[in-house]
Amino acid sequence: MSAPDLPTVTVIVPVHNGVDLLRGCLASLRAQTYPAELVDVVVVDNNSTEDVASALPAGDSRFRLLSETRKGSYAARNKGLESATGEVIAFTDADCSPHPDWLERGVAALSAAPRADMVAGAIALRFEHGAARTGPEVYEEQHSFKQDWYLAERKFGATANVLTWRATLDRVGVFDASLQSRGDAQWGQRVAAAGLRQRYAADAVVDHPARASLSEIISKQVRVARGHVDVDLVDDPRIRHFAGVGASHLKLALSTPVTIWRRPPTPDRLRTVRYLGVFTAIRAIYVGQSARGVATVAWGARPGRRVRRT
């Protein structure tokens, strides 16, 4: 399509601290090959203690800063949507670096016949030393941000790299602002349930830093596991569901070390041992959160926790 035929795009970037990473993200957005006059960027500060405003490019009116005090990236994205003007809405994260042709490729994937209603682009992990070295990094390399699998098997894309039409959001609604994790999965599955077309774009790429420490990856997985429970309580509020999930993760935790020791993900056996430790810890987190789901179903939702969708 020629520039006059291209849709306008609003990019929404939620942020909580990490100003240096945000500055890199916004620099990548300024360098996009998509026509600059068709793009605006909404940064939504979600209770940062750092000076987020200092990361915005000086003198570039295409970049706006909003604030959302409700905790959570999905509440922040919804805040950005309130003032978004683009025909296309693109989501990425403050610690991501979109490739220069990200918007060009993403919009092309949305617009290609038959027209898609949402696109999940590729997420490339960026390692501190160029390759996975630590156990958490190997775990991320093996398991994280598999956008093509997420879309094919689970009908969603991680919001580090999702593009959609404003019309799609108007039809299926915005994110569930009460969720701290898994809001992207819930939203994508609503798109699929509405019979709308989803597409994976391998050439619309953003880079995402891999988590290198055990504390970082456990913090992430606790949040994701809790998100699984919070979403599943709405979709399948049965004790046997959570018991089955817990049993499957326990089986993985016990059986996978033997399998992986025979075929390690890395030729370095020490890194494989570290990876196995991380893997087993992550499975234990999911077993524990499944127990939380069983308890919540058995004794009712905890006071103050809403388990119904808005």
Secondary structure, 3 states (H helix, E strand, C coil): CCHHHCCCEEEEEEECCCHHHHHHHHHHHHCCCCCHHHEEEEEEECCCCCCHHHHCCCCCCCEEEEECCCCCHHHHHHHHHHHCCCCEEEECCCCCEECCCHHHHHHHHHHCCCCCCEEEEEEEEECCCCCCCCHHHHHHHHHCCCHHHHHHHHCCCCCCCEEEEHHHHHHHCCCCCCCCCCHHHHHHHHHHHCCCCEEEEEEEEEEEECCCCHHHHHHHHHHHHHHHHHHHHHHCCCHHHHHHHHHHHHHHHHHHHHHHHHCCCCCCHHHHHHHHHHHHHHHHHHHHHHHHHHHHHHHCCCCCCCCCCC
